[in-house]
């Protein structure tokens, strides 16, 4: 007979909000590059040749910006509160962070400054951020959901 693992009592998973998937970004980039380089090509044809290097630079910077966005496509944050422990796993670009805390000793720290709100999970002298992929209102909502499951301290 095997002991079954206790199911988590609370799970919160968040991912970045993207309006375009990778295929949509490629289509948008191709359309923007074709338009920019087409207009610059026409300007070059009528004698305004200094426009072309700037158009090329504009397209190159747009490609660079989209590559930076693509680095964060697989970002996530996963919070699990079980009967005895709290687990936080997050990915930021290529960096993965895992944090496990003893539930009775873990504390959620809420810090509000004006309209901005930040959350963190504090345990054993270390604090890891929570809700970094959420808006300020989303972090406030998450803090309310965590009340009663983990001690919440406001600063």
C-alpha positions in Angstrom: 0.0 0.0 0.0 1.4 3.4 -1.0 0.7 6.7 0.7 -0.9 9.2 -1.6 0.5 12.7 -1.7 -1.7 15.5 -0.3 -3.1 17.6 -3.2 -2.2 21.3 -3.0 -4.9 23.4 -1.3 -4.2 26.4 -3.4 -2.5 26.9 -6.8 -1.8 30.1 -8.7 -0.2 30.1 -12.1 0.5 33.3 -14.1 2.1 33.9 -17.5 2.8 37.1 -19.4 -0.1 38.7 -21.3 0.9 38.7 -25.0 -1.3 40.2 -27.7 0.7 38.5 -30.5 2.0 35.0 -30.6 5.4 34.3 -32.3 3.8 33.8 -35.7 1.8 37.0 -35.4 5.0 38.9 -34.4 6.8 37.5 -37.5 3.9 38.6 -39.8 3.9 42.1 -38.2 7.7 42.4 -38.5 7.6 41.4 -42.1 4.8 43.9 -42.9 6.6 46.7 -41.0 9.9 45.9 -42.7 8.4 45.7 -46.2 6.6 49.0 -45.7 9.6 50.9 -44.2 12.1 49.5 -46.8 9.6 50.0 -49.6 9.1 53.7 -48.7 12.9 54.1 -48.3 13.5 52.4 -51.6 11.2 54.8 -53.3 12.9 57.8 -51.6 16.3 56.4 -52.8 15.0 56.0 -56.3 14.0 59.7 -56.5 17.4 60.8 -55.1 17.0 60.9 -51.3 19.5 58.1 -50.7 20.4 59.1 -47.1 17.0 57.7 -46.0 17.9 54.1 -46.7 20.5 53.6 -43.9 18.1 55.0 -41.4 15.3 52.7 -42.6 17.6 49.7 -42.3 18.5 50.8 -38.8 14.9 51.2 -37.9 14.1 47.6 -39.1 17.2 46.2 -37.3 16.1 47.8 -34.0 12.6 46.5 -34.4 14.0 43.0 -34.9 16.2 43.4 -31.8 13.1 44.5 -29.7 11.1 41.5 -30.9 14.0 39.2 -30.0 14.1 40.6 -26.5 10.3 40.0 -26.2 10.8 36.5 -27.5 13.3 35.7 -24.7 10.4 36.2 -22.2 7.8 34.1 -24.1 8.1 31.2 -21.7 8.1 33.2 -18.5 5.8 32.0 -15.7 5.2 32.1 -12.0 3.7 29.1 -10.1 2.6 29.3 -6.5 1.5 26.1 -4.7 0.3 26.0 -1.1 0.1 22.5 0.3 -0.7 21.2 3.7 2.9 21.5 5.0 4.8 23.6 2.5 4.7 26.5 0.1 6.4 26.2 -3.3 7.2 29.1 -5.7 8.7 28.4 -9.1 9.3 31.2 -11.6 11.1 31.7 -14.9 12.5 35.0 -16.1 14.0 34.8 -19.6 16.5 31.9 -19.1 16.6 32.0 -15.3 14.5 29.5 -13.3 14.0 30.0 -9.5 12.6 27.5 -7.2 11.8 28.2 -3.5 10.3 25.9 -0.9 9.1 27.1 2.5 7.6 25.5 5.6 4.0 26.7 5.5 3.6 27.6 9.2 6.7 29.8 9.1 6.1 31.4 5.6 4.8 34.9 5.4 3.4 36.9 2.5 4.7 40.5 2.6 2.5 43.2 1.0 4.1 46.6 0.3 2.0 49.4 -1.0 3.4 52.8 -2.1 0.7 55.0 -3.5 -0.9 53.1 -6.3 1.8 50.5 -6.7 1.7 47.2 -4.8 4.4 44.5 -4.5 4.2 41.0 -2.9 6.9 38.7 -1.6 7.1 35.4 0.2 9.3 35.6 3.2 10.9 32.6 4.9 14.1 32.0 6.8 15.5 35.5 6.2 14.9 35.3 2.4 12.1 37.0 0.4 11.2 36.0 -3.1 8.9 38.1 -5.3 5.3 37.1 -6.0 3.0 38.3 -8.7 5.6 40.0 -10.8 3.6 39.1 -14.0 0.5 40.6 -12.5 -0.8 44.2 -12.5 -0.9 46.1 -9.2 -4.6 45.2 -8.9 -3.8 41.6 -9.6 -1.2 41.5 -6.8 -3.8 43.0 -4.4 -6.3 40.4 -5.5 -3.7 37.6 -5.0 -2.9 38.9 -1.5 -6.6 38.7 -0.6 -6.8 35.2 -1.9 -3.8 34.2 0.2 -5.3 35.5 3.5 -6.3 32.6 5.7 -3.9 30.3 3.8 -0.7 32.0 4.8 0.0 34.8 7.2 0.0 38.1 5.3 1.9 41.1 6.6 1.4 44.6 5.3 4.2 47.2 5.3 
